[in-house]
Amino acid sequence: MTEPDRPYDDFIAGLPKAELHVHHVGSASPRIVAGLAEQYPGVVPSDPDALADYFAFRDFGHFIEVYLAVVDLIRTPEDIRMLTYEVAREMAHGQSLRYAELTCTPYTSVIRGIPIEAYSEAIEDARVAAERDFGLRLQWIYDIPGESGIPAADATLEYALKHPTDGLVGFGLGGPEVGVPRPQFRRHFDAARAAGLRSVPHAGETTGPQTIWDAIQVLGAERIGHGTSAAQDPELLAHLAEAGIPLEVCPSSNVATRAVERIEEHPITVFRDAGVTVTVNSDDPPMFSTTLNAEYAIAADLLGLDEAGIADLAKMAARSAFTDDAFRDALCAEIDAYVLTGR
C-alpha cells in the first residue's frame, strides 16, 4: 500500500513504538489473506489487488461482515500460527514495533472447529518465535465478540480463566455497539479482573458517550478502545483526564467505518486539549489501507506535532501498555535515545 509523503515519514518509520489497539485477524496483510483465500476458495478474493475493493466498507455493519469472512479463512491451528507469526514479521519490519497487544477473538475460531487448547498453543508458539526472531514482544487481549452475546462472553471468560496463556494480559469487548449494551457483561469483566486481567472494552465508536461511561463504571475499563464520542461530553473528557484512562485512538479506522465523516473532523485534538491520554493505533490496518506509521503521520498532522511531539505520542503508548515497568522504562529510554541521536 502507498502512504502519503509527509515531512516526518522517515522519523516515524524508525521510531520505536508500541501498539495497543490492533486486531489479530484484522492485521492479516493482503499477502496473508490472499494466500489463505487461495487455499480456501470462496467469498474472499485471492487477488491482492481485488482485496482493496473488497475492503471498501459501506458502514460498520459491512465491516463486521467482511471481517468475519476473513475469519472463515482461518480453519486450522497451523493457519493461526502462520497468521500470528507473519503479522508479527510485518509489524517489526518497516514499522519499528517493539511491543503489541493483539486483540484476539478465540470464540470465532473455536466455533469454527479449532479447540481452544490448539488455538492457545498456536498463538503462544508464534509469540515466543516473534520475540526470538523479530525482537517484538506480543501480548494478548481476549475479547468478547459482542454480536454473539452472552454465550460468547461465557465462552471467552472460560478460555481466559481455564486455558490462560503466558501472553494473556487483558479482557475486552468488540464488535457492534448498537444493540449490545455494555452492562450485560458486568459479571464477565468482574471475574476477569478478579483473575488479574486488565479491562479494555471498545466503547463510544459508533454510539454515544453513555457507552463509554458504562465501560468505565460497570466494566471497570482501564483503557477505552476508540472512545470517539467522548468528545461530545465535557464531563466525560474531564473524568478520562483526571482518572488517567487512555483512549486507543484509530483515526483511519474511524473514517473507514463512518464513525467520523472526514479525517479533518476527527476529535483527537479535542482529546489532547482536554488533557486526555491519547495513544495512536491502526486497529485493522490492511482492511483500512493503513499502517501504524501512517496513523502516526495523520496524528502528527492533526495535532501539529514536531518530532519531539511524535516521540511523546510513542511514549504515551509505552506507558499505557499492560506490561512490566522495566519493559516500559526500557522502551521509553529507547525512544528518547532515538530522538537524541537523530535516528
N, C-alpha and C positions, 0 to 999 in steps of 0.2 A: 504494500500500500504506500502511496506517496503522501508525505506530510508537507504542509505549507512551510515555506522557508521563513524562519523567524530569526531575530537577532541573536537569541541565546540557544539555538539548537545544539551547537557543539557542546556548550557548557552543560546543558541539561542531559545530553546523551551520556556524558561521563560522570555526572553527579551520582554518588552512591545514594540509593533510595530504598525505602520500604513501601510496600503497598498493602493496604488493609481491607479494601473492598474490591475483590476480584473473584469471579466465579470460576470454579473448577472446569466444568464442561464449557462454559462460556468463553474460556480463554483459548480454546482449540482454534488454531490458525486455519486459514483456507487449506494449507498444505495437509494438516492433520485431518480436517473434516473431509477433504476430497479423497484422501486415502481410505477413510472409513466408508465413505459413500460408494467408492468403487468396490470395496469388499462386500458391502451390503446394499445392493442397488435398490432404489425406491424413490421416495419423495425428494430427498436432498440431492442437489446436483453434485456430480463428481468432477465437473469442470470448475477449477478455481475462479475463473472469470465469471461464470454464471452464479457463483455464490454471492457476489456483490449485489446482484439484483435480488437474489433470494433473501438477503439480509437487509432489504429496504422495508422498514416497518411502517404500517399504517397507524398503529397506536400500540398501547401497552399490551392489550389482549392479543394482537397479532404477534408481537414479540414473544409472548409466552408460548404461543402455538408453534412458532418456528424453533424456539429453544428446545421444546420437548421433542420435536422431530429430530434434532441433533442428538438429544439424549438417546433416542431409539437406535442410534448407530453404535452405541456402546453396549456390547452384548456379552462380553466375556471378561474375566479378571485380567486377561492379557491386554485387552483393549484399554481397561482402566489404567493399568500400569504404564502402557505405552503413552497414553494421552498425558498422564501426570508428568512423566519424565520429559516428554517433548515440550510441554508447556513450560516446565522449569528451564529447559535449554533456551527457549526463546525469551524468557524473562531475563535471564542472566546475560545473554549475548546481545549487545546493542542497546540495552536499557539500564545496565549497571545496577540491577536489583540485587540487594544483599539479603532481603527478608521479604516474605509474602505470607499473608494469611489467606489461604484459599477457602472460599465458602463452598463446601461440599454438600450435596443433597443425596445421601446414601439411599433414601427411601425410593427415589425414582429408579435406581439401579436394582435394588432388592426386589421390587415388584415386577421387574422385567426378568427375574430369574437368577440374579447373582447373589449368592449367600453373603450375609454381612461379614462373615469370617473371611471370605475370599476378597471382598471389597476392601476390608481393613488391611489385610496383608498386602494387597496390590499398592494402595496409596502409601503405606509405610515403607515398602521396598523402594518405591520411587523417591520418597522423601530422603531416605538415607543416601541413595545414589546421587540425588541432586546436590546435596551438601558436599559430598565427596568429590563429585566431578565438576561442579559449577560454582562452588562456594556460595550457594544460595540456601538459606535456611527457610524451609517451608513449615507452616503450622496450619492446622485445620480448624474451621468453624463448621459444625454440623448445623444445617438449617432445615427448618420445617417448611415444606412446600405448602404455602397457605391455601392454595386452591384445593388441596386434598383433605383439609380439615383435621378433625380430632384424631381419626385413625392414623394419619401420617405423623401427627405430633406424638402420639403414644409410641409409635414405632421408632421415631427418631430419638426420643428420650431413651428408649430401651437400648438402641445401638450405642448411644453415648455412654450410658452407665454400665451396661453389661459387656460391651465389646470396645472399650476405650483403646485408643492408640497413643503412643508416646507423643505424637504431634498434636493431639486434640486439645485446644485451649478455650474454645468458645461455643456458644449455643445461639442460633439465630432463627430468623423467620423471614422468608422471602415470598416471592410470587405476588399475585394481585393483592391489593389492599382493600379495594372496593368490595363490600360484602364479606370481608374477613376481619371482623373486629379483633383487636389485639387481646382484650381481657379474657377471651375464652381459653387462652393458652397460659394463664397465670400459673396453674399448678405445674405445668411442664417446665417453665422457667424457674419457678421456686425450687424444684427438685434438681435441675441442672446447676443452679447457683449453689445449692447446698453441697453439691459434689465438687465444687471448686471451679466450675466452668464460668466463663465471663459472658454476660448478656449483651448481645449485639444484634437486635432486630432491625429490619428495614422498617421505616416509618416516614410518612409525610412525603412520599414520592408522587403518588397520584391521588392522595387525599389531603385533607386539611390538617391544621395544627393539632387538633384533638388526638389524632392517631399518634403523634409524637408524645403528647402528654401521657397517653395510655402506655406507650412503650417505656416511658421513664417511671411513672408512678405505679404501674401494675406489673410490668415485666422487669423492672429494675435495670433498665438499659444503662450500660457504661459507655457505649458509643451508639450513634444513630446512623443506620445505613440510609444515605441520601439526606433526609430531613429538609427537603427543598421548601416545603410550605411553612417552615418555621419563620420565614421572612414576613409572613402575614401577621405574626403575633409578637409584639414588642415584649410582653411579659415572658413569653417562652424564650425569646432570644436572651433576655436578661438572666433567666434561670440557667440556660445552657452555659452561658459565660461564667456565672458565679459558681456553678457546680463543676465546671471543667469537663463537661460532657462533649467530646469532639463530634463533629459531623464528618461523615465519609462522603465527600462531595465528588460527583462524577459528571462533569459538565456535558460532554458529548452524549453520554447515555441519556441525560435528561432531555436533550433536544431530540434524539432519535426516537424516544418513546412518547414524545409530545408532552412530557411533564413541564417543559419550558418551550415556548414558541420559537425563540431565536437565542443564539448564544449570547448576544449582546444584552439580553434580558435576564441572564442567569443571576440569581441572588447571592452569588459568592461574595460580592462586595458588601452587601448588607450584613452578611455574617461577620466578615472581617471588621467592619466598622462598629458592630455591636460587641466586639471582643470575644466572639465565639472561636474556639479552636477549630481550625479547618484543616482537614487532610485531603489530598488530591489523589484520585483513584480512577481506574479505567473501566471497572465493572465487568463488561463482557467485550473486551476490546476488538476482536476481529469482527464481531457482529455489528459493532458501531463504527467500523472503519477507523479505529484509533489505536493509539498505544499510550502507555503511561508517559512516555516522553512528550507526546503531543498534548496530553492533558496538562502537563506542567507548563507547556508553552502557552496554551489557552489561558490557564490561570494567571500566568505572568502578564499576558496582555490585558486581561480584565482587571487585574489588581494594580497594574502599573509598576511591576516589580523590576528591580535590577538583580544582578547575580546574587548579592547578599540576601535579598528578599526571597529569591527562589530557593536558596540554600536553607533559609529559615523554614520554608514550607516542608522541605525534606526532613528537617529536624522535628517538626511538629508530628509528622507521621511516625518517625522513630520513637518519639516519646509517648505516643499514643498506642504503641504496639503492645500486645499481650505476651510479652516475653520478659526475660530476666533483666535486672538492672544493668548487669555487666555488659550484656549484648547491646542494650540501648545506648549505654555510655560509649561503648566502642564505636558504634555506628555514627553517633553524633560527632565523636572525635575525628572519624574518617571524613565526614562531611566538612568539618572545619579545616582539616588539613588540605582537602581538595581545593577549597576556596583560597586558602593562603598560597598554595603553590601555583595557582592559576591553571589548574588541571591536574 
